[in-house]
Amino acid sequence: MQNSFLNFLTLLVYKHRSKHISVFLILTLLISLLSSFLFLSASIKHDSIEALKSQPDFTISRMIGGRSSDIEIKRIERYSEIAGVDFVSARVFGRYFLPDQKHYFTIIGVDFFDEQLVKWIDEILKKTDIKKFLAKNNMIIGDGVREYLKKNYYGKYYDFTTPFGKKVKVNIFDFFKKDSNLISSDFILMPIDLAREILGIDKNFATDIILNVPNPAERENVKFKLLLNDYDIRVITKDELFKEYENLFNYKGGVFLIVFVISLITFMLILYQRYSMINSSDKKEIALLRAVGWSIKDVIKLKLLESFIIALYAYLSGVIIAYIYVFHFGAPLLKDIFLGFKNLKSDIDFTPVINAGDLVSLFLVFIIPFMASVLIPVWKIAITDSSQALK
């Protein structure tokens, strides 16, 4: 009996394939769009949080007139004497604007002999001959920088111009891995003294000072002492950076909610139009089933399973399309909504991150209205006298 029911169900789905195709395509499109949004959001959030984990506990910058200014390196010795501070170092970085004045390189100067400071580039250092790298003016560049230099006929080097008009030729030594492009597309990594020269920073100054406090219970006390010692500094903690990122993703979540509601309302209107006006052939089909002895329960079960199969295949197709679109093709167009203005163009490999809870919620939100839109009109016809429906 069960096999006969399933065979009849399969034949019914095949018979009504032309009727279901429009709903299938629309549902697949909506599911793929919203799944892409979920995949992309989860991947960017994951990569951003992972990048933040390598950041120092405190970042100290000097503020003059409400804007950031270079900070004296001599402060490092004073900060290192604060109880609870484990590591203090200077950082040098800045934007080097290109001739078009619209795009820029982010130059990062690193002391390659400072083991604690270069932990975040361990993977690069493992395959880099430091002695050879430091022998000349060399740099390690991101994929966006690489594409820009190639486009402008700089294959092996680039001539930087310092703020004082001096030309500095720097050779391309290596490249960041492609899967790190989310944060390193426009990065240029070079020795700290070379970065100072190109950015025009005095050897006794740095862009900011970073420090680590291993004990979380001591961090508020350390921050208080830093602000007590110097009134011209701004102290940013790693926790504050996490909160800023959370606020950013909450905002993106609000945008997603708007898109989701609009899509859901559109879908519900389509369903209402499609299933509220069941044609005469559907009515006769249900009436025949009732006439040959099918119960109301069996008729509803048959129609619900028929619609469920369409919805399930559409859902799976939409999720698979979204996965391929985001993680294999890099989510063209859609990624611009999340990443906003792109300084330098580059291909980004998003880390495959799948939140099962979001996918289940998406499935239920679409399936329940879809099944309800089928259940109500079928139930109304099934309880009607079959002789009237056959007329």
Secondary structure per residue as TSV (DSSP state, phi and psi in degrees):
chain	resnum	aa	ss	phi	psi
A	1	M	-	360.0	-42.7
A	2	Q	H	-65.5	-40.5
A	3	N	H	-65.6	-38.5
A	4	S	H	-63.9	-40.4
A	5	F	H	-63.1	-44.5
A	6	L	H	-66.6	-39.2
A	7	N	H	-63.7	-42.9
A	8	F	H	-64.2	-38.5
A	9	L	H	-62.6	-43.4
A	10	T	H	-62.7	-44.4
A	11	L	H	-63.5	-37.8
A	12	L	H	-65.4	-41.9
A	13	V	H	-63.0	-42.8
A	14	Y	H	-65.6	-42.0
A	15	K	H	-61.8	-38.9
A	16	H	T	-95.6	19.5
A	17	R	H	-59.9	-38.0
A	18	S	H	-67.3	-30.4
A	19	K	H	-73.8	-33.0
A	20	H	H	-87.9	-16.5
A	21	I	H	-60.5	-39.7
A	22	S	H	-66.4	-43.6
A	23	V	H	-64.3	-40.5
A	24	F	H	-59.7	-46.3
A	25	L	H	-66.8	-43.2
A	26	I	H	-65.3	-44.1
A	27	L	H	-64.8	-40.8
A	28	T	H	-61.8	-42.4
A	29	L	H	-62.4	-46.9
A	30	L	H	-64.9	-43.5
A	31	I	H	-63.4	-42.6
A	32	S	H	-65.3	-38.7
A	33	L	H	-64.4	-49.7
A	34	L	H	-71.8	-33.8
A	35	S	H	-66.5	-39.5
A	36	S	H	-60.5	-42.3
A	37	F	H	-60.5	-44.7
A	38	L	H	-66.1	-46.0
A	39	F	H	-61.0	-46.2
A	40	L	H	-66.4	-44.0
A	41	S	H	-61.4	-45.8
A	42	A	H	-64.8	-39.2
A	43	S	H	-67.9	-46.1
A	44	I	H	-65.3	-40.5
A	45	K	H	-63.1	-43.3
A	46	H	H	-61.4	-49.1
A	47	D	H	-65.3	-36.7
A	48	S	H	-67.9	-43.6
A	49	I	H	-64.6	-40.6
A	50	E	H	-62.6	-39.5
A	51	A	H	-65.9	-37.1
A	52	L	H	-66.8	-29.1
A	53	K	H	-62.0	-27.4
A	54	S	T	-86.3	-2.4
A	55	Q	S	-76.0	153.8
A	56	P	-	-70.0	162.9
A	57	D	S	-67.4	-36.1
A	58	F	E	-133.1	138.6
A	59	T	E	-121.3	123.2
A	60	I	E	-114.3	122.3
A	61	S	E	-124.9	152.4
A	62	R	E	-90.0	134.9
A	63	M	E	-115.6	125.4
A	64	I	E	-130.4	119.3
A	65	G	T	63.7	29.5
A	66	G	T	81.0	7.1
A	67	R	E	-127.9	155.4
A	68	S	E	-72.9	140.7
A	69	S	E	-136.5	163.8
A	70	D	-	-63.7	147.3
A	71	I	E	-115.6	144.3
A	72	E	E	-69.6	135.5
A	73	I	T	-67.2	-27.2
A	74	K	T	-62.0	-16.9
A	75	R	H	-69.9	-19.4
A	76	I	H	-57.3	-43.5
A	77	E	H	-61.4	-39.5
A	78	R	H	-69.7	-40.9
A	79	Y	H	-67.9	-33.2
A	80	S	H	-69.0	-17.8
A	81	E	T	-84.5	-8.3
A	82	I	S	-70.1	131.2
A	83	A	T	-61.3	132.0
A	84	G	T	100.3	-16.7
A	85	V	-	-79.7	127.6
A	86	D	-	-99.5	-33.0
A	87	F	E	-152.1	134.6
A	88	V	E	-134.3	137.8
A	89	S	E	-156.5	160.2
A	90	A	E	-95.3	148.2
A	91	R	E	-123.6	145.4
A	92	V	E	-127.1	120.8
A	93	F	E	-156.8	164.5
A	94	G	E	176.2	171.3
A	95	R	E	-95.6	130.4
A	96	Y	E	-107.6	106.0
A	97	F	E	-77.3	137.7
A	98	L	-	-81.6	169.2
A	99	P	T	-54.4	-28.9
A	100	D	T	-76.2	-9.3
A	101	Q	S	63.2	12.7
A	102	K	S	-109.8	-33.3
A	103	H	-	-112.3	161.1
A	104	Y	E	-152.0	158.7
A	105	F	E	-98.8	143.2
A	106	T	E	-97.9	106.6
A	107	I	E	-89.6	129.5
A	108	I	E	-123.0	119.1
A	109	G	E	-94.3	129.5
A	110	V	E	-126.6	136.9
A	111	D	-	-85.6	100.9
A	112	F	T	-71.0	-4.9
A	113	F	T	-97.3	-1.1
A	114	D	-	-94.4	100.0
A	115	E	T	-61.7	-39.5
A	116	Q	T	-71.9	-34.0
A	117	L	T	-72.2	-29.5
A	118	V	T	-99.9	18.1
A	119	K	G	-60.0	-36.0
A	120	W	G	-70.3	-10.6
A	121	I	G	-117.4	29.3
A	122	D	H	-53.8	-43.5
A	123	E	H	-62.5	-36.3
A	124	I	H	-71.9	-41.8
A	125	L	H	-66.6	-28.2
A	126	K	H	-62.0	-31.8
A	127	K	T	-108.7	11.2
A	128	T	-	-110.4	130.8
A	129	D	-	-82.8	97.7
A	130	I	H	-59.9	-40.3
A	131	K	H	-61.8	-43.4
A	132	K	H	-69.5	-37.2
A	133	F	H	-63.1	-41.1
A	134	L	H	-84.4	-6.9
A	135	A	H	-68.4	-29.1
A	136	K	S	-133.6	179.9
A	137	N	S	-76.0	96.7
A	138	N	E	-121.8	160.8
A	139	M	E	-147.0	154.5
A	140	I	E	-112.3	127.6
A	141	I	E	-120.4	156.1
A	142	G	-	-82.0	170.7
A	143	D	H	-65.4	-36.6
A	144	G	H	-64.3	-41.2
A	145	V	H	-64.3	-42.2
A	146	R	H	-59.1	-45.6
A	147	E	H	-65.8	-38.8
A	148	Y	H	-64.9	-45.7
A	149	L	H	-65.1	-39.5
A	150	K	H	-64.7	-40.9
A	151	K	H	-64.6	-31.1
A	152	N	T	-104.1	23.3
A	153	Y	T	66.1	32.3
A	154	Y	-	-110.5	93.8
A	155	G	S	-88.0	-32.7
A	156	K	S	-123.7	-11.8
A	157	Y	E	-158.6	174.8
A	158	Y	E	-146.1	139.2
A	159	D	E	-94.1	108.1
A	160	F	E	-85.8	151.4
A	161	T	E	-117.3	121.2
A	162	T	-	-74.2	165.5
A	163	P	T	-60.3	-14.7
A	164	F	T	-101.1	9.5
A	165	G	S	87.8	3.0
A	166	K	-	-83.3	138.2
A	167	K	E	-89.1	134.1
A	168	V	E	-129.6	116.0
A	169	K	E	-87.5	126.3
A	170	V	E	-125.8	128.0
A	171	N	E	-82.9	146.5
A	172	I	E	-82.6	116.4
A	173	F	E	-97.9	-40.0
A	174	D	E	-161.1	178.8
A	175	F	E	-130.7	149.9
A	176	F	-	-69.1	151.6
A	177	K	-	-61.3	146.9
A	178	K	G	-62.5	-33.4
A	179	D	G	-74.6	-1.0
A	180	S	G	-103.9	10.6
A	181	N	H	-65.1	-20.7
A	182	L	H	-57.8	-36.3
A	183	I	H	-112.0	-14.7
A	184	S	H	-120.6	13.4
A	185	S	T	-57.3	-42.5
A	186	D	T	-103.8	16.2
A	187	F	E	-80.0	144.3
A	188	I	E	-130.5	119.9
A	189	L	E	-101.9	128.7
A	190	M	E	-151.0	166.2
A	191	P	E	-56.9	146.7
A	192	I	H	-61.5	-38.3
A	193	D	H	-69.4	-35.5
A	194	L	H	-67.3	-39.1
A	195	A	H	-63.9	-40.4
A	196	R	H	-59.6	-43.0
A	197	E	H	-64.5	-45.8
A	198	I	H	-69.2	-37.9
A	199	L	H	-85.8	-8.4
A	200	G	T	74.9	35.7
A	201	I	-	-101.7	129.7
A	202	D	-	-60.0	147.0
A	203	K	T	-64.2	-18.7
A	204	N	T	-93.3	6.0
A	205	F	E	-126.0	165.3
A	206	A	E	-141.4	166.4
A	207	T	S	-70.2	-43.9
A	208	D	E	-158.0	174.1
A	209	I	E	-120.9	134.3
A	210	I	E	-114.7	151.0
A	211	L	E	-150.9	154.6
A	212	N	E	-116.3	142.9
A	213	V	-	-127.0	101.5
A	214	P	S	-59.7	-34.9
A	215	N	-	-89.7	111.7
A	216	P	G	-58.2	-28.9
A	217	A	G	-68.7	-20.5
A	218	E	G	-95.8	-6.2
A	219	R	H	-66.7	-42.8
A	220	E	H	-62.7	-38.6
A	221	N	H	-66.5	-40.2
A	222	V	H	-64.9	-42.9
A	223	K	H	-60.9	-42.1
A	224	F	H	-60.7	-42.7
A	225	K	H	-67.4	-36.9
A	226	L	H	-62.9	-46.4
A	227	L	H	-70.2	-27.9
A	228	L	H	-71.4	-34.7
A	229	N	H	-76.6	-39.8
A	230	D	-	-129.2	129.6
A	231	Y	S	-94.7	-6.3
A	232	D	S	-106.0	21.9
A	233	I	E	-117.9	157.4
A	234	R	E	-119.9	128.0
A	235	V	E	-110.2	119.1
A	236	I	E	-111.3	125.6
A	237	T	E	-94.7	160.5
A	238	K	H	-63.3	-36.1
A	239	D	H	-61.6	-37.9
A	240	E	H	-66.8	-36.5
A	241	L	H	-64.6	-40.9
A	242	F	H	-60.9	-42.1
A	243	K	H	-64.6	-39.8
A	244	E	H	-62.9	-41.0
A	245	Y	H	-66.8	-38.6
A	246	E	H	-61.6	-42.8
A	247	N	H	-62.9	-38.3
A	248	L	H	-63.0	-44.9
A	249	F	H	-73.2	-27.8
A	250	N	H	-65.7	-38.2
A	251	Y	H	-64.1	-45.2
A	252	K	H	-61.8	-35.2
A	253	G	H	-64.5	-34.4
A	254	G	H	-65.6	-40.2
A	255	V	H	-62.5	-43.0
A	256	F	H	-60.7	-41.2
A	257	L	H	-61.4	-40.7
A	258	I	H	-63.0	-46.9
A	259	V	H	-61.0	-41.3
A	260	F	H	-63.4	-46.0
A	261	V	H	-64.3	-43.7
A	262	I	H	-60.9	-44.1
A	263	S	H	-64.2	-41.8
A	264	L	H	-66.0	-43.2
A	265	I	H	-62.3	-43.5
A	266	T	H	-60.3	-44.6
A	267	F	H	-63.8	-42.0
A	268	M	H	-64.0	-38.4
A	269	L	H	-64.1	-40.5
A	270	I	H	-64.3	-43.5
A	271	L	H	-62.6	-42.7
A	272	Y	H	-61.5	-44.3
A	273	Q	H	-66.3	-36.4
A	274	R	H	-72.9	-42.4
A	275	Y	H	-105.6	-10.1
A	276	S	S	-78.6	-18.6
A	277	M	S	-117.3	73.2
A	278	I	-	-70.3	130.7
A	279	N	-	-77.6	174.7
A	280	S	H	-63.9	-35.0
A	281	S	H	-64.2	-38.7
A	282	D	H	-64.5	-42.0
A	283	K	H	-63.4	-43.1
A	284	K	H	-66.0	-37.3
A	285	E	H	-61.8	-46.8
A	286	I	H	-65.8	-39.0
A	287	A	H	-64.7	-38.2
A	288	L	H	-64.7	-41.3
A	289	L	H	-61.9	-40.6
A	290	R	H	-68.1	-36.2
A	291	A	H	-68.7	-32.2
A	292	V	T	-88.3	5.0
A	293	G	T	112.0	3.1
A	294	W	-	-71.2	138.0
A	295	S	-	-79.1	163.2
A	296	I	H	-57.8	-40.5
A	297	K	H	-61.0	-43.6
A	298	D	H	-68.3	-38.4
A	299	V	H	-62.9	-46.4
A	300	I	H	-63.9	-41.7
A	301	K	H	-60.0	-43.6
A	302	L	H	-61.9	-47.3
A	303	K	H	-69.7	-36.1
A	304	L	H	-66.9	-42.4
A	305	L	H	-66.5	-36.6
A	306	E	H	-60.4	-45.4
A	307	S	H	-70.7	-35.7
A	308	F	H	-64.0	-39.2
A	309	I	H	-61.8	-43.6
A	310	I	H	-61.6	-45.7
A	311	A	H	-65.7	-40.7
A	312	L	H	-64.4	-46.5
A	313	Y	H	-64.5	-38.5
A	314	A	H	-65.2	-41.0
A	315	Y	H	-63.9	-49.2
A	316	L	H	-62.8	-41.1
A	317	S	H	-62.9	-42.3
A	318	G	H	-63.8	-42.3
A	319	V	H	-67.1	-42.0
A	320	I	H	-64.8	-43.9
A	321	I	H	-60.1	-43.1
A	322	A	H	-63.6	-41.6
A	323	Y	H	-61.4	-47.0
A	324	I	H	-64.7	-41.9
A	325	Y	H	-61.7	-42.3
A	326	V	H	-83.2	-50.3
A	327	F	H	-93.2	-12.4
A	328	H	T	-110.5	-32.4
A	329	F	T	-107.7	-2.1
A	330	G	-	76.8	19.2
A	331	A	-	50.1	58.4
A	332	P	T	-58.4	144.8
A	333	L	T	73.9	-54.8
A	334	L	H	-65.5	-34.7
A	335	K	H	-65.2	-25.5
A	336	D	H	-67.1	-27.9
A	337	I	H	-65.2	-37.1
A	338	F	H	-84.0	-45.1
A	339	L	H	-86.9	-14.4
A	340	G	-	67.7	-141.6
A	341	F	S	-64.9	127.9
A	342	K	-	-98.8	119.6
A	343	N	S	-65.4	-56.8
A	344	L	S	-125.9	136.0
A	345	K	-	-71.1	140.4
A	346	S	-	-163.6	158.1
A	347	D	-	-83.4	133.8
A	348	I	-	-115.5	129.1
A	349	D	-	-94.9	106.5
A	350	F	-	-78.1	137.7
A	351	T	-	-70.4	124.9
A	352	P	-	-63.4	109.0
A	353	V	-	-127.2	120.4
A	354	I	-	-120.6	119.9
A	355	N	-	-95.1	104.6
A	356	A	H	-60.0	-36.2
A	357	G	H	-61.4	-40.9
A	358	D	H	-65.7	-40.4
A	359	L	H	-68.2	-38.3
A	360	V	H	-65.2	-43.2
A	361	S	H	-61.8	-42.7
A	362	L	H	-61.6	-41.3
A	363	F	H	-61.8	-47.5
A	364	L	H	-67.0	-38.8
A	365	V	H	-64.5	-33.6
A	366	F	H	-86.5	-38.2
A	367	I	H	-68.4	-44.3
A	368	I	H	-61.0	-50.0
A	369	P	H	-62.7	-36.9
A	370	F	H	-62.8	-47.5
A	371	M	H	-67.6	-36.1
A	372	A	H	-64.7	-37.7
A	373	S	H	-66.6	-24.1
A	374	V	H	-87.6	-40.3
A	375	L	H	-60.5	-47.4
A	376	I	H	-62.9	-53.3
A	377	P	H	-66.0	-35.5
A	378	V	H	-64.8	-42.4
A	379	W	H	-63.1	-40.4
A	380	K	H	-62.3	-40.7
A	381	I	H	-73.8	-38.4
A	382	A	H	-64.6	-30.8
A	383	I	T	-87.9	-5.2
A	384	T	S	-80.4	149.8
A	385	D	-	-59.6	127.0
A	386	S	H	-62.0	-31.0
A	387	S	H	-65.2	-34.5
A	388	Q	H	-70.9	-38.6
A	389	A	H	-69.7	-26.9
A	390	L	T	-81.1	-12.3
A	391	K	-	-68.9	360.0
